[in-house]
Amino acid sequence: ETGVTQTPRHLVMGMTNKKSLKCEQHLGHNAMYWYKQSAKKPLELMFVYSLEERVENNSVPSRFSPECPNSSHLFLHLHTLQPEDSALYLCASSPSGSGGPLDTQYFGPGTRLTVL
Amino acid sequence: DAKTTQPPSMDCAEGRAANLPCNHSTISGNEYVYWYRQIHSQGPQYIIHGLKNNETNEMASLIITEDRKSSTLILPHATLRDTAVYYCIVRPLGSSNTGKLIFGQGTTLQVKP
């Protein structure tokens, strides 16, 4: 148990559906991250939020829309996804997002997404 | 691209020390070496990190060579629950990098009874 929770743990959706992934951290951290892990591929950073402000967007398609209403919650809104978007989506948090040596990231268990 | 090179897989007998090597020959002076592991279908778990001195915590030890071009993660008494993919990450520091972690393919460690 890392103090980062994600819901749902599994999600199956059609290409025309709209769904949202939720992440919550109980660590008092100020930075939150979304990563994508496709089958047999390394983790890819998608978005970074620091103090509820998006500070990084790694050329992610607009069908993925993040939202950070406060420093404890992070959402990933999904619409008109493609089958190749099927992956494990991981949320992480860190104390500040500063990138300093003490700014260790802690990951949630992930949401396994399948797009039909 | 990841700045590290790791063997794709390793085996270790249960109860023995697991020594996982990592090559980072292009590491810069202000870059730390981080280790994470990922047990099947779970989120990555932080293990340890270091700059140039050897580090030890309750999970593992990190040995960094004097020239900092390579390091070894040591699990002193491996158990079956240590079976996982282990990632060695060279992390650029500073606010301009937002602390991003760049994951490579890692080493799959199989601990055998």
Chai-1 contact restraints between the chains, C-beta under 6 A:
chainA,res_idxA,chainB,res_idxB,connection_type,confidence,min_distance_angstrom,max_distance_angstrom,comment,restraint_id
A,P42,B,F103,contact,1.0,0.0,6.0,A-B,restraint_1
A,P42,B,G104,contact,1.0,0.0,6.0,A-B,restraint_2
A,L43,B,F103,contact,1.0,0.0,6.0,A-B,restraint_3
A,L45,B,K100,contact,1.0,0.0,6.0,A-B,restraint_4
A,V48,B,T98,contact,1.0,0.0,6.0,A-B,restraint_5
A,V55,B,T98,contact,1.0,0.0,6.0,A-B,restraint_6
A,E56,B,T98,contact,1.0,0.0,6.0,A-B,restraint_7
A,L90,B,G43,contact,1.0,0.0,6.0,A-B,restraint_8
A,G97,B,T98,contact,1.0,0.0,6.0,A-B,restraint_9
A,G97,B,G99,contact,1.0,0.0,6.0,A-B,restraint_10
A,S98,B,S95,contact,1.0,0.0,6.0,A-B,restraint_11
A,G99,B,L93,contact,1.0,0.0,6.0,A-B,restraint_12
A,G99,B,G94,contact,1.0,0.0,6.0,A-B,restraint_13
A,G99,B,N97,contact,1.0,0.0,6.0,A-B,restraint_14
A,G99,B,T98,contact,1.0,0.0,6.0,A-B,restraint_15
A,G99,B,G99,contact,1.0,0.0,6.0,A-B,restraint_16
A,P101,B,Y32,contact,1.0,0.0,6.0,A-B,restraint_17
A,D103,B,G99,contact,1.0,0.0,6.0,A-B,restraint_18
A,T104,B,Y46,contact,1.0,0.0,6.0,A-B,restraint_19
A,F107,B,G43,contact,1.0,0.0,6.0,A-B,restraint_20
A,F107,B,P44,contact,1.0,0.0,6.0,A-B,restraint_21
A,G108,B,G43,contact,1.0,0.0,6.0,A-B,restraint_22
A,P109,B,Q42,contact,1.0,0.0,6.0,A-B,restraint_23
A,P109,B,G43,contact,1.0,0.0,6.0,A-B,restraint_24
A,G110,B,G43,contact,1.0,0.0,6.0,A-B,restraint_25
